[in-house]
């Protein structure tokens, strides 16, 4: 079914529509210009939502294009994904837990992002009265912005932001420990589903 678009080349929900042609060229319908994978990566970092469709069949190619962007980033030395993680991820294809892994990864990254935000807030409060606090706060904000942009590049992260926030516990005093505990709990759930536990 064809996506209903506004005159600006955006879907009704404000998502930019990108068309992929047989010659592998990508066309941004909002700007009426051809774009590259680097341009799409910048859009992700800037928080601009887009969907990629095959120009002929109208098949949704968004996941493949986002994965291709990650491949390009990894191949030019911007390594973010550890080799062992990639091996384990490949091992889950065809595994009975394959269906729950995307939700697990979304929840993990959402928790990690939330913990980073709490850590940033704590650091901001700690250094607020210190000499040079403005410079430190600005550096923290820049680092968090870069981290959040990287998280937006992960396929499927768009739905993660709408998930309800986990209830706060006394462990929020130590965000890193809380994150470790959550990761351990999720890993145990995955193992149980895979029949290991």
C-alpha positions in Angstrom: 0.0 0.0 0.0 1.4 3.4 -1.0 2.3 5.8 1.9 0.1 8.8 2.0 2.3 11.9 1.7 1.9 15.6 2.3 3.0 18.0 -0.4 6.4 18.5 1.4 7.3 14.8 0.7 6.6 13.7 4.3 4.2 11.1 5.5 1.3 12.4 7.4 3.1 11.7 10.7 6.0 13.9 9.6 8.4 11.1 8.6 10.5 12.0 5.6 10.1 9.6 2.7 13.2 8.4 0.9 12.9 6.6 -2.4 15.5 4.1 -3.5 15.9 3.6 -7.2 17.3 0.6 -9.2 20.6 2.4 -9.7 21.0 2.5 -5.9 20.4 6.2 -5.7 18.4 7.5 -2.8 16.0 10.4 -3.3 14.7 12.6 -0.5 11.2 13.5 -1.4 11.0 16.3 1.2 14.0 18.2 -0.3 13.6 16.9 -3.9 17.3 16.0 -4.0 19.4 12.9 -4.1 21.1 11.9 -0.9 23.8 9.6 0.3 24.1 7.2 3.2 26.2 9.9 5.0 23.3 12.3 4.5 20.9 9.8 6.0 23.3 9.2 8.9 23.3 13.0 9.6 19.5 12.9 9.5 19.5 10.2 12.2 21.9 12.2 14.3 19.7 15.3 13.9 16.7 13.3 15.0 14.9 13.5 11.6 12.7 10.4 11.2 12.7 8.9 7.7 11.5 5.8 5.9 13.1 4.3 2.8 10.9 2.7 0.1 11.8 0.9 -3.1 10.7 3.3 -5.8 9.3 0.5 -8.0 7.8 -2.0 -5.5 7.2 0.4 -2.6 8.8 -2.2 -0.3 9.9 -0.7 3.0 13.8 -0.8 3.0 14.3 1.3 6.1 15.9 -1.6 8.2 18.3 -2.5 5.4 19.4 1.1 4.9 19.9 1.7 8.6 21.9 -1.6 8.8 24.0 -0.4 5.8 24.7 2.9 7.5 26.0 1.0 10.6 28.1 -1.2 8.3 29.6 1.9 6.7 30.3 3.5 10.0 32.0 0.3 11.3 34.1 -0.2 8.2 35.6 3.3 8.3 37.0 2.7 11.8 34.1 4.1 13.9 33.8 0.7 15.7 31.0 0.7 18.2 29.9 -3.0 18.1 32.4 -5.4 19.7 33.3 -8.6 17.7 32.0 -10.9 20.4 28.6 -9.0 20.4 28.4 -9.4 16.7 29.2 -13.2 16.9 26.5 -13.6 19.6 24.0 -11.6 17.6 24.6 -13.7 14.5 24.1 -16.8 16.6 20.6 -15.7 17.6 19.4 -15.8 13.9 17.2 -18.9 13.7 17.3 -19.4 17.5 13.9 -19.7 19.3 14.7 -16.4 21.1 15.1 -14.5 17.9 11.6 -13.1 18.3 12.2 -11.6 21.7 15.8 -10.3 21.1 14.8 -7.1 19.3 12.6 -6.1 22.4 15.5 -7.1 24.7 18.0 -4.9 22.8 15.5 -2.0 22.7 14.9 -2.2 26.4 18.6 -2.6 27.1 19.6 0.5 25.1 16.6 2.5 26.5 17.8 1.6 30.1 21.4 2.5 29.1 20.3 5.8 27.7 18.2 6.5 30.8 21.1 5.7 33.1 23.4 7.9 31.1 21.0 10.8 31.4 20.8 10.2 35.2 24.6 10.1 35.3 24.8 13.3 33.3 22.4 15.0 35.7 24.4 13.9 38.7 27.7 15.1 37.1 26.0 18.5 36.2 24.9 18.9 39.8 28.3 17.9 41.2 30.3 20.3 39.0 27.8 23.1 39.0 29.7 25.0 41.8 33.2 24.0 40.8 35.5 26.4 38.8 35.1 25.8 35.1 31.7 24.2 35.7 30.3 25.7 32.5 33.0 24.1 30.4 32.5 20.7 32.1 28.7 20.9 31.7 29.1 21.8 28.0 31.4 18.8 27.4 29.0 16.5 29.1 26.1 17.8 27.0 28.1 17.3 23.8 29.1 13.8 24.8 25.5 12.9 25.6 24.2 14.4 22.4 26.7 12.3 20.4 25.7 9.2 22.4 22.0 9.8 21.8 22.6 10.4 18.1 24.4 7.0 18.0 21.5 5.3 19.8 19.1 6.7 17.2 21.0 4.9 14.5 20.2 1.5 16.0 17.4 -0.1 14.0 14.1 -0.2 15.9 15.0 2.5 18.4 12.2 4.7 17.3 9.6 2.6 19.3 11.8 2.4 22.4 11.2 5.9 23.5 7.5 5.3 23.8 7.9 2.5 26.3 6.8 3.3 29.9 9.6 4.1 32.2 10.6 1.5 34.7 9.6 2.3 38.3 12.4 4.0 40.3 14.0 2.0 43.1 16.6 2.8 45.7 19.2 1.5 43.3 18.9 4.7 41.2 21.5 6.1 43.7 24.1 4.0 41.8 23.0 4.1 38.1 25.8 1.8 36.9 24.9 -0.9 39.4 21.2 -0.6 38.6 22.0 -1.0 34.9 24.2 -4.1 35.6 21.4 -5.6 37.6 18.8 -5.0 34.9 21.2 -6.4 32.3 21.7 -9.6 34.4 17.9 -10.0 34.8 17.3 -9.6 31.1 20.1 -12.0 30.3 18.6 -14.6 32.7 15.2 -14.2 31.0 16.8 -14.7 27.6 18.6 -17.8 28.8 15.4 -19.2 30.2 13.6 -18.6 26.9 16.5 -20.3 25.0 16.1 -23.4 27.3 19.5 -22.9 29.0 18.2 -22.2 32.5 
